[in-house]
Amino acid sequence: MTLTRRHVDDTQLLYSEFADYDLGQAVAHLTVQAQAMGLAAHQFRAFDLEGLTKELDPKPGWVIISMVAVGKAVGGPPEGRDRRSIAHLRSAPWSPAE
């Protein structure tokens, strides 16, 4: 589970205007580290946020944002998975014409 501190205790005073951004960076780096360790990571928000917040009762100012599942992936990529070629990626509309 991921949390961020948005407010100072039980006030509306912002703790940090970058709290959500910082959390996103932390989760991004967690996924890179997991990959480097041969693990898979998946961030998701499909859970009962209200129920979890009520049950865990985070301290004032803290907010539950998402969850991250980390572990060994079952199987690998599907067989016959198509990947775009480098030539295709280089010919994307944002690339300068050669």
Protein Blocks (a to p, Z undefined) as FASTA:
>chain_A
ZZddfbgcjbfbdfblklmmmmmmmmmmmmmmmmmnopacdddfbdcfklmmmmnopaeh
iacfbdcdddddehiadehiacddfklmmmpmkbccZZ
